């Protein structure tokens, strides 16, 4: 209470040092912007500690307005500890261990002193962070520590620690020794002071934390011999707990911590499974336990579960909020996830509430409406994600006729890409359209959202296809069948959005399709000698044939700029040749968008090895392969076919050709599907 050792920065970036009471005054007055010595994982425990002691002090004093002066806060904190008027309960180091120190319970009797046998020389060793390897964060490195470091470490230890072996019990506000005390609720985002004031005011206005409660509020005031626990019904609802027997001691010019084990937890709460009415911790809807976050963090699926009233009962600070247009707020989810003998990640997610949404919902709490819209989106996403997973399994299994859904190796490979899909969805889940549906208080009934999610799924599948290690033949089959499967699951997705091999086929203008139809009609009406001329000489480019092709294109209505260039004319000349061959002597219509080129190859008896040569060839070799394919189709009378695919295969740039190759493979491996043009 007397030492100014807590460093903080104001909004003008000026650095200050204050006592604990001075910090509370700066927070209440809005001057404090951030703390300098606070480590990332200590942020939420320190915020909760400050809010709890401030709310307790104001509630016990019968106040609803926060004072802005340090002296007033000193009087309020001392009023919480009337047995210790000299402020021992708020001091970090107290020589007499029969008296409490801040977050350090006193000895039950002098005979307990030998229990404190373990010496901790650095605050980061006292802290909750556990690493299986000394790589990500070096341990025991804070040798030049100060009181501030010990304070933050103590707060984090005593209010968030879990089970660490025999004699080292965890806190009561989480589900089991390997659980996590998470934070979920609305938070002012303008500054640390704004977040503090908002939470304190909401706690004071809530009946669950009324001043009429007379239970134990500061657990470090009670003597503890390590053998006896406090009953939960003896505690104030807003109690600040301790879970370990720790005392700080001055040794020369430094501070060390002495710790002792216990044979029982400080609070007898095993049957509660974390259901302690913590203002920040959500409870499972069946009231069996509090929610424990996983190492997956707080993606859209986890947030949706937290917002779903059928699954989760929200904590007080997630329910009670009245929006004010000028106040910046966000929905915060944060947790340091604990595992057995390790830490499974520090996870933090803030979902900012747009100002225009706050203006439209003044005085309302949007969290219920957010839950309904998020659940509706998640239902649509579930089917998209399942479709992507099965398409990935098909890809990794080499494109089998029947996907093996229980393939553990395939599922492990697919999980990597599903995580990337989830990450992509996280970027767009809470987009402006989400908030529009929240304001209108209606579920998302149209298919716009599922279409956007489907586009993400196709992009992820394309990335997986590009990196999947396969032999050339099985690679094409696997990719084609994977895309076929995803198209079957997501038939209305805009697969032309990504611009890569599978779904970036350049959309042909209507005039091209019209030219093909007109050219087809003109060719079957040609005299026999002209048809023969096209079949015999068009490949070598004789002048008479070129004149005939030019006349046909003009008659079909083709714009001159689309065929006069040498490269374009060569492609159109080959199309005319293909039409003449397919028309045959019976003058069958050679072109129809309803019959795909790839399916015609399949029904013509085209082998997979030939398909590989066709789809891998380039330049003149590709022309030869297409010519062979056209002749095979004509031989077994599979015309008409969609020659738009052949035209795209011949065209530059290369990306169009790659897309056409995939289209051919897709139709070859799924010849029963109907294609109206390329549709890409």
GUGU-669135 format. One record per residue (C-alpha): x, y negated, z. Coordinates in steps of 0.2 Angstrom, whole numbers, padded with zeros to 4 digits, always signed. Layout:
XYZ...
This chain:
+0000+0000+0000+0015-0012+0002+0027-0006-0011+0025-0013-0028+0031+0002-0038+0017+0005-0051+0022-0003-0068+0009-0009-0080+0007-0021-0095-0006-0034-0098-0014-0038-0115+0000-0050-0119+0012-0036-0117+0019-0044-0101+0026-0031-0088+0020-0031-0070+0023-0021-0054+0010-0019-0041+0004-0009-0027-0010+0004-0029-0022-0010-0022-0015-0022-0035-0018-0010-0049-0036-0008-0044-0038-0027-0044-0030-0028-0061-0041-0014-0068-0057-0022-0060-0052-0039-0067-0048-0033-0085-0030-0039-0085-0022-0022-0086-0020-0015-0103-0009+0001-0101+0003+0010-0089+0022+0011-0093+0027+0026-0083+0012+0037-0087+0016+0053-0097+0003+0059-0110-0004+0073-0100-0005+0062-0085-0017+0050-0093-0034+0058-0089-0029+0064-0071-0024+0046-0067-0039+0038-0074-0050+0050-0065-0041+0047-0048-0042+0028-0050-0061+0029-0054-0065+0041-0040-0057+0032-0026-0064+0015-0033-0081+0022-0034-0080+0030-0017-0073+0014-0009-0087+0003-0016-0101+0016-0013-0096+0018+0006-0095-0001+0007-0113-0003-0001-0106-0013-0015-0110-0013-0033-0099-0026-0040-0080-0024-0040-0068-0036-0032-0054-0044-0042-0042-0047-0027-0029-0036-0020-0033-0039-0002-0051-0035-0005-0046-0018-0012-0034-0015+0002-0049-0017+0015-0060-0006+0005-0047+0008+0004-0043+0007+0023-0062+0008+0026-0061+0025+0018-0048+0031+0030-0053+0023+0047-0043+0035+0057-0027+0028+0049-0029+0009+0049-0010+0007+0046-0012+0014+0028-0003+0031+0031-0016+0040+0020-0011+0029+0006+0008+0029+0007+0018+0042-0003+0031+0045+0011+0026+0047+0029+0040+0053+0041+0027+0060+0053+0020+0076+0044+0006+0077+0057-0001+0062+0048-0008+0062+0031+0001+0054+0016-0006+0050-0001-0012+0067-0008-0002+0076+0005-0012+0085+0019-0005+0084+0036+0001+0099+0046-0012+0108+0057+0001+0110+0070+0020+0108+0072+0022+0127+0070+0017+0125+0051+0033+0115+0048+0044+0131+0043+0032+0135+0029+0039+0121+0019+0054+0130+0012+0054+0126-0007+0062+0110-0012+0058+0101-0028+0070+0088-0033+0062+0081-0049+0044+0076-0051+0043+0084-0068+0046+0101-0060+0032+0097-0048+0020+0093-0063+0008+0105-0071+0017+0107-0088+0023+0125-0091+0033+0130-0106+0038+0148-0111+0054+0141-0119+0064+0126-0114+0062+0119-0132+0047+0108-0134+0049+0098-0118+0065+0099-0108+0062+0103-0090+0069+0096-0074+0076+0080-0083+0069+0066-0072+0083+0065-0060+0083+0046-0059+0065+0046-0054+0056+0033-0044+0040+0032-0033+0029+0029-0048+0035+0046-0056+0031+0055-0040+0014+0047-0039+0009+0052-0056+0016+0070-0054+0006+0072-0037-0010+0066-0044-0009+0078-0059-0003+0092-0048-0017+0090-0035-0031+0086-0046-0029+0097-0061-0017+0112-0057-0022+0130-0059-0016+0146-0052+0003+0150-0052+0005+0166-0043+0002+0172-0026+0001+0157-0013-0001+0144-0027-0020+0142-0029-0028+0130-0041-0041+0116-0040-0060+0119-0037-0066+0109-0052-0063+0122-0065-0068+0140-0070-0055+0151-0062-0036+0149-0059-0032+0149-0078-0046+0137-0082-0044+0118-0087-0052+0103-0080-0057+0094-0095-0064+0077-0099-0079+0074-0109-0089+0058-0110-0091+0040-0116-0076+0029-0114-0073+0011-0117-0059+0010-0129-0054-0009-0129-0041-0006-0115-0037+0004-0099-0046-0009-0089-0062-0008-0099-0062+0011-0098-0060+0010-0079-0074-0003-0076-0086+0006-0087-0084+0023-0078-0085+0015-0061-0101+0006-0065-0109+0021-0072-0105+0031-0056-0111+0018-0045-0128+0017-0054-0130+0036-0053-0140+0044-0039-0129+0060-0039-0115+0049-0031-0126+0039-0019-0118+0031-0003-0130+0042+0008-0118+0056+0006-0107+0059+0022-0096+0074+0017-0077+0074+0016-0072+0063+0001-0053+0063+0002-0047+0081+0005-0029+0076+0010-0035+0068+0026-0039+0085+0033-0025+0095+0042-0021+0111+0032-0012+0127+0039-0014+0136+0022-0025+0149+0029-0042+0141+0030-0053+0133+0016-0066+0119+0017-0083+0124+0013-0090+0116-0003-0106+0110+0005-0095+0100+0017-0088+0089+0003-0094+0072-0005-0100+0075-0023-0086+0063-0029-0072+0071-0018-0054+0069-0023-0046+0086-0019-0029+0093-0016-0024+0111-0020-0006+0113-0014+0003+0110+0002+0016+0097-0003+0026+0083+0007+0037+0070+0000+0053+0066+0010+0067+0054+0008+0085+0061+0006+0098+0048+0006+0092+0036-0009+0081+0049-0017+0065+0058-0014+0062+0076-0014+0046+0087-0012+0044+0101+0000+0031+0114-0004+0023+0128+0005+0012+0142-0001-0006+0146+0006-0016+0162+0008-0032+0154+0003-0038+0140-0008-0041+0123-0001-0059+0123-0006-0070+0139-0005-0077+0138-0022-0074+0154-0031-0092+0158-0033-0096+0141-0041-0084+0144-0057-0081+0126-0058-0099+0120-0056-0095+0106-0044-0104+0091-0053-0088+0084-0059-0093+0068-0068-0082+0073-0083-0084+0092-0084-0098+0099-0094-0107+0115-0088-0113+0130-0098-0132+0129-0101-0135+0145-0092-0126+0137-0077-0114+0152-0075-0098+0141-0076-0091+0125-0082-0084+0124-0100-0066+0129-0102-0058+0122-0118-0047+0134-0129-0031+0132-0138-0041+0127-0153-0043+0110-0146-0058+0099-0151-0062+0101-0169-0080+0099-0176-0085+0116-0171-0080+0113-0153-0088+0096-0152-0104+0103-0159-0105+0116-0146-0102+0103-0132-0116+0092-0140-0128+0106-0142-0141+0105-0127-0145+0124-0130-0127+0128-0125-0120+0114-0114-0126+0103-0100-0117+0087-0102-0108+0079-0087-0114+0062-0080-0102+0051-0089-0108+0059-0106-0126+0057-0102-0127+0040-0094-0123+0026-0107-0132+0011-0113-0125+0004-0128-0120-0014-0130-0115-0021-0147-0100-0031-0142-0092-0016-0132-0081-0004-0141-0085+0014-0135-0080+0032-0141-0085+0049-0136-0069+0057-0128-0064+0075-0126-0047+0079-0118-0039+0093-0109-0022+0101-0106-0026+0119-0110-0019+0131-0098-0013+0149-0102-0005+0163-0091+0012+0156-0088+0011+0143-0102+0003+0128-0108-0008+0130-0124-0008+0112-0129-0013+0094-0124-0029+0091-0134-0037+0074-0136-0051+0069-0148-0060+0052-0149-0075+0049-0159-0077+0031-0161-0095+0024-0161-0096+0011-0176-0102-0006-0171-0116-0006-0183-0123+0010-0175-0121+0002-0157-0131-0013-0164-0145-0002-0170-0146+0008-0154-0144-0005-0141-0149+0001-0124-0150+0019-0130-0139+0035-0127-0136+0042-0144-0128+0058-0138-0144+0069-0140-0146+0063-0157-0128+0066-0161-0130+0084-0155-0145+0087-0167-0136+0080-0182-0120+0089-0178-0129+0106-0176-0138+0104-0192-0121+0101-0201-0113+0115-0192-0126+0127-0198-0123+0122-0216-0104+0123-0213-0105+0141-0206-0111+0148-0222-0098+0139-0232-0085+0145-0220-0090+0163-0221-0091+0162-0240-0073+0155-0240-0067+0168-0228-0073+0182-0240-0066+0174-0255-0050+0173-0247-0051+0191-0242-0054+0196-0260-0039+0185-0265-0027+0194-0253-0034+0211-0256-0030+0209-0275-0048+0206-0281-0056+0223-0277-0073+0228-0283-0078+0229-0265-0071+0217-0252-0065+0226-0236-0072+0215-0222-0063+0223-0208-0045+0221-0216-0035+0215-0201-0020+0209-0211-0032+0200-0223-0041+0192-0209-0025+0186-0202-0020+0178-0218-0037+0170-0221-0037+0162-0204-0022+0151-0209-0033+0144-0223-0048+0143-0213-0039+0132-0200-0034+0121-0215-0053+0120-0220-0058+0115-0202-0045+0102-0202-0051+0095-0219-0069+0095-0212-0064+0086-0197-0059+0071-0207-0076+0069-0214-0088+0077-0201-0092+0061-0192-0093+0050-0208-0105+0035-0211-0119+0047-0217-0118+0056-0200-0122+0040-0191-0136+0035-0203-0144+0052-0198-0141+0048-0180-0150+0031-0181-0164+0038-0191-0165+0052-0178-0167+0066-0191-0158+0081-0196-0149+0081-0212-0161+0089-0224-0153+0087-0241-0139+0097-0248-0126+0082-0250-0117+0088-0234-0115+0106-0239-0110+0101-0257-0095+0090-0249-0091+0105-0238-0091+0117-0253-0079+0105-0262-0067+0107-0248-0069+0126-0248-0064+0126-0267-0049+0115-0264-0043+0126-0250-0045+0142-0261-0036+0134-0275-0021+0130-0263-0021+0148-0257-0022+0155-0275-0007+0144-0279+0004+0152-0265-0003+0169-0264+0011+0182-0268+0005+0194-0281+0011+0203-0297+0005+0193-0313-0009+0205-0317-0016+0207-0300-0014+0188-0297-0025+0184-0311-0038+0197-0306-0038+0192-0288-0039+0173-0292-0053+0176-0304-0064+0187-0293-0061+0176-0277-0067+0161-0287-0082+0171-0294-0086+0176-0276-0086+0158-0269-0096+0152-0284-0109+0165-0280-0109+0160-0262-0109+0141-0266-0118+0140-0283-0121+0121-0283-0104+0115-0277-0096+0102-0287-0081+0112-0292-0074+0098-0303-0069+0087-0289-0052+0094-0285-0043+0092-0301-0032+0107-0301-0031+0124-0310-0048+0132-0304-0060+0118-0304-0053+0104-0313-0058+0108-0331-0060+0092-0340-0079+0089-0344-0082+0089-0362-0093+0074-0369-0110+0079-0376-0103+0075-0394-0091+0089-0393-0105+0102-0389-0115+0095-0403-0101+0096-0415-0098+0114-0411-0117+0118-0414-0117+0108-0430-0101+0116-0436-0108+0133-0432-0123+0130-0443-0113+0123-0457-0101+0138-0458-0114+0151-0459-0122+0142-0473-0106+0141-0483-0104+0151-0499-0096+0168-0498-0080+0162-0506-0078+0147-0494-0080+0159-0479-0067+0170-0486-0056+0155-0489-0057+0150-0471-0053+0168-0465-0038+0170-0477-0029+0154-0478-0034+0142-0463-0020+0149-0452-0006+0144-0464-0014+0127-0467-0016+0126-0486-0022+0110-0493-0038+0116-0500-0043+0124-0483-0039+0108-0474-0050+0098-0486-0064+0110-0482-0062+0109-0463-0062+0090-0464-0078+0090-0474-0086+0102-0462-0081+0091-0447-0088+0075-0456-0104+0084-0459-0105+0090-0441-0104+0072-0435-0087+0073-0427-0079+0056-0424-0063+0053-0435-0053+0049-0420-0057+0066-0412-0049+0076-0426-0038+0066-0438-0023+0067-0427-0012+0082-0432-0013+0092-0416-0032+0089-0414-0035+0094-0432-0025+0110-0430-0036+0115-0415-0052+0111-0425-0045+0121-0440-0043+0136-0429-0060+0134-0422-0067+0134-0440-0057+0150-0443-0064+0158-0428-0082+0154-0433-0079+0161-0450-0072+0177-0443-0086+0179-0430-0100+0175-0443-0094+0190-0453-0103+0196-0469-0120+0196-0460-0118+0177-0456-0121+0179-0437-0121+0162-0428-0103+0162-0421-0106+0149-0406-0118+0149-0391-0115+0142-0374-0124+0156-0366-0112+0170-0371-0095+0167-0362-0078+0171-0371-0072+0181-0356-0087+0192-0355-0086+0196-0374-0069+0201-0371-0074+0213-0358-0088+0221-0368-0076+0222-0383-0065+0234-0373-0051+0221-0370-0039+0228-0358-0032+0219-0342-0014+0220-0350-0021+0211-0365-0030+0198-0354-0013+0195-0345-0004+0192-0362-0018+0180-0368-0019+0170-0352+0000+0169-0350+0005+0165-0368+0009+0148-0374+0011+0139-0391+0011+0150-0406+0011+0166-0396-0005+0160-0388-0013+0157-0405-0008+0175-0410-0017+0182-0394-0032+0172-0397-0033+0177-0415-0032+0195-0410-0046+0193-0397-0057+0184-0410-0055+0198-0422-0058+0211-0409-0074+0203-0403-0080+0201-0422-0076+0220-0425-0088+0225-0411-0101+0212-0415-0101+0203-0399-0104+0186-0407-0110+0173-0404-0098+0167-0390-0094+0151-0381-0081+0143-0392-0079+0128-0381-0069+0139-0370-0057+0143-0384-0056+0124-0389-0051+0120-0371-0038+0134-0371-0030+0126-0386-0030+0108-0380-0017+0098-0371-0014+0093-0357-0008+0109-0349-0020+0107-0334-0035+0110-0346-0027+0126-0353-0025+0133-0336-0043+0129-0332-0049+0138-0347-0038+0153-0343-0046+0155-0326-0063+0153-0334-0059+0167-0346-0053+0178-0332-0068+0174-0321-0080+0179-0335-0070+0194-0339-0070+0201-0321-0088+0196-0319-0096+0199-0336-0114+0199-0330-0114+0181-0324-0122+0168-0335-0112+0152-0340-0119+0137-0348-0103+0129-0355-0088+0128-0344-0098+0117-0331-0082+0109-0325
